[in-house]
């Protein structure tokens, strides 16, 4: 379907289901042409230089780095166990012993928020990487053999996934997987969010590949007798890395929101594993008496998502200034 | 135009079939044997065989899907295991509430996004632009349910209960039961916070997009021509730039409606709005899978219809689409 803004109804649909940043990637990607390096500096070095100049990117990177440290050293940083309840000190106000207070089971809120970083980051990063490792090869193959049976088959399955609203499909998948606690529970959430995100990668990569494969240097590879897989992964893929990297960073932000929303609905990682969405939900019932209990997990989600969005925005500007 | 509409309508058929297939697979993959659950303590192997035969559960899976699909088409969406009420009737009652919420949150989004996007573009790189875009980034980053919690804290509890924290008052004339609370002002009071919670994130996305397309368009020659003709800046912006910048924005607006169908599930749960979302989540938590099936089917079908309407609207606004394909 041809239309005014140059991308099809389905592509518009993919874009609409994602955060704006990812949308701009999708749009920009369709008008992308490989640029010649203006100077002898490599494109990577140029990107890094632009990234370091961008205040938003540096701020975002700092937030992300801080979160990684908190998640890594959660056991050291948390003053108490996030799961040990203490019935003698429930619903404590923030104090020196409990800087963020305690919840209905007397668990230290600060420790829960600190440990919640782990679930949020693990789910956010792992689900996006899983989607990437499935979606990118699918998109590569579909684009490289564009118009052939493989392309049609892959893209029909992607369309099927896209014919559900993101949240609804994640909910359906969690109903099928049945939510549980601990590592297995986290793996299920990762799987559900990854499946929802696969078509985003497949579409973006396919779109890039369709234009890249017509370029002379790909034809040259063919003429040299290189095999398809080598051309695909060695020559086509490196040329569509920029949108993949940006989509991944911004996708982590979206995935963290979806994870928190699933937990909020009671369909994410189950207690006692600390999860921000679940903590927020559990404490909304007492919001009038102890507002800080729902406030802190919510703020944690907000700052985490903000960090990845800032970094992703900066990355997009750095890797492709034309999208600014 | 007619050909385009027909072709687009025909495209819907395989999509709907695929959706039903996914729902069928979901119902099949739910752990536990329905026959065992139905018979409960009175389970005997003999009864189980009889029951399987009665429900057609011994037939090949494709035939079972066909029978199930046939029933759906006839309006038999099963009955709730807990209440015994027909599911289709129950989900249809819930749909208008969710639709009202979505329409109003879209209105909130547009009301914020259009002025914010235009001002940010016109005053590019001033503090006004930075403020608008910082707020937009915050808006993109805040989950709907957390914004809802902040609104609850601000308007329900601190301003002496200015707005109700949960529940619903129906629009006059839309009461689904014999007796229920229905008034326009009551309805607005109840829908306001959920609509803002849902709308702000969409507003942020639309504002950023509108700013970007405005900035692109004010550099195109015809805008320069308009200025060169001596037109006032206000006219140049509103009449020439904004109109064209709105085209991509309108597309994305339609897509955001699709997103809202999913996001509404979360916000309805927070504010205890009696829409499709709360119905679905309650059914999932109660393991009433007939209700879950009805919720998933109707939500997915609503999504298909919304996408269809968006495409038609868009092809109406931009004639180039109709003649393509």
Interface residues (C-beta under 8 A of the other chain):
Chain A: X1 X2 X3 X4 X5 X9 X12 X13 X15 X16 X17 X19 X20 X21 X23 X24 X159 X160 X163 X164 X165 X166 X167 X168 X171 X172 X175 X176 X178 X253 X257 X260 X261 X264 X265 X266 X267 X277 X280 X284 X287 X288 X291 X294 X295 X298 X301 X302 X305 X306 X309 X310 X313
Chain B: X15 X18 X19 X22 X23 X26 X29 X30 X31 X137 X138 X140 X141 X142 X143 X144 X145 X146 X149 X150 X152 X153 X157 X204 X205 X208 X209 X212 X247 X248 X251 X252 X254 X255 X256 X258 X259 X261 X262 X263 X265 X266 X269 X270 X280 X281 X284 X285 X292 X296 X299 X300 X303 X304 X307 X311 X314 X315 X318 X320 X321 X324 X325
